[in-house]
Amino acid sequence: MELSYQAPKTNIESIETYKSWDLAKLITFIETEYHKNTEASINDLMPHIDKVVKVHGELHPHLPAVRSLFLQLVAELRVHTQKEAMLFDLIDDIKSDANILEFEISSLAGNHIAFESVLENISGLTNTFTVPEGACRTYNLVYDSLKALNDKLTNYRELETKVLFDKLKG
């Protein structure tokens, strides 16, 4: 039942390390660490969220809303990663057109705002991912996994905002 979902630590030192990477290495890292691994973690987490809502939803009426927000987050992330995948595939063509590049970066930044808003709502409903006293293992697993996802997506946004977007422009 354990989900292997650990958010990497992002700090100033790691941001500086990422800045030294060339664009191709950074894109590969983002696609592996954030696109593929996050999708796999979401797929692993979904049945556990469904189970917690089914078993505990009546006593904890916020849980169906958490599930709904999680589904909204998944949809937001899928749109974002699809946009990025297309951008990464066309990067050589787009980099020469500053207007298109700026539009694409602005669009991706808008996606960040959308999924951050959903994460804030989930955090609020879950009392900052604090499980109720006496919660079962699956309930704990869901909250721990949601917290890890929140942390990972915060790191993802920072990496893109502070490193990727600058590399794309430069």
N, C-alpha and C positions, 0 to 999 in steps of 0.2 A: 504494500500500500504506500510505501514511501515514494515521494516524488523527488527526483534529483534535480532540484531547481534552486540554484544558488545565484544570487546576483553578484556580479563582479564588483569589486571595490573601485569606485571612480573617485579620484582626488586630483589635486593639482599636478602631482608627479606623473600620474598615468596620462592625464590630458597632455602634458608636455611630451611624454613618450609618443603618444598618438600623433602629435604634431610633426614629429620627426619621420613618420612613415610616409612613403609615397602614396599617391591616391589609389593605385591598384591594390596595394596591401590593405589599406584602410577599408576599401569597398569590400574586399574578400572577408575581412574581419566582421564588418557590419552584417554582411549577408549570412555568415555562419553563426556568429554569436547572437545576433539579435533577430534576424529574420527566421532562420531555420530552427534555432533552439527555442525561441519564444513560441513559435507555432507548435512545436512538439510539446512544450510545457502546457500550453493552452489546451491542446487535445487531451493530455493526461489529466488535467484539472477538471475539465467539464463534467465527467461522470460523478466526480466527488461532490461538486457543487449541486448537481441534480439530486444526489442522495441526501445531502444535508437539508436541502429545501423540502424534499419529500418527507423526511423523518422529523425535522424540527420546525418546518415552516409555520405550522399552526401556533406553536408556542412562541416562536420568534418571527413575528410578522414582517420584519425587515429583510428576511432572507430571500423571498421572491424578488424584491426590488434589487438586492445585491446580484442575484442571478440575471435579472434583466439588464442591469448596468454592465455586468460582465459580458453578456452577449453584444451589447452596444460597443464595448471596448474592443472585442474581437473583430467586429465589423470595421471599426475605425482603423485598427492596426492592419487589417488585410488591405484596405484601400491604400493606406500609407506605404506598406511594403510593396504593393503592386506598382505604385507610382515610382517608388525608388528603383525597383527592378528595371522599369522602362527607362528611367533616367540613366541608370548605370549602363544599360545596353547602348544608349545613344550618346554617351558622354562626349565622345570625340567630336560628334557633329554639333552638339549643343554648345560646347565650351566656346566656340567661335562666335556665338551670337549672345551678347550680354543681356539683351532684353528677354530672350527665351529663358536663359539661365536664371535670371533674377525672378522671373515669373515662377519657374519650377521650384526654386528655393523658397519663395514666399508661400507657395502652395504646401510644401512639406512642413514649413513652420506652422502653418494653419492647422495641419493635421496634428502637430504636437499639442497645440492648444486644445484641440478637441479631445484627444485621448487623456491629456492631463486633467481636464475637467471631469471626465468620467471617473478617473482614478480618485480624484478628490471627493466625489460623491460616494464612491465605494468606501473610502476611508472614513468618511463621516458616518455612514450607516453602520459601519462595523466598529465604531468607537476606536478608530485608528488600529484596526485589526486585533482588537482585544476580545478573546473568546469569553463567553459567559462562564461563570464558575460551574464546574462539573461537566463541562462539554466533553463529548466523546472524542475519540481519536480522529475520526474523519472530519469533525467540525474543526478541531485544532489544525489538521492538515490543510483544510481549505483556507483558513485565515492565515496560516504561515505561508502558504503558497501565494495567496493574494498579496501579502506584504512583500514577499520576494519579487513578485512580478512588478509591483509598484516601484520597488527600489531599482530593479533592472531597467524598467522603462524610463525612470528618471535619469539613470546613467546614459541610456541610449540617446535621450534628448540632449543631454549635455555634450555628448560626443559629437552629435551631428551639428549642434549649434556652435560649439566652440572650436571644432576641428573640420568636419566634413564640409560645411558650407563655405568656410574660408578657403579650403583647398579647391573647391569647385570654382570659386571666383578667381583664384590666383593661378 
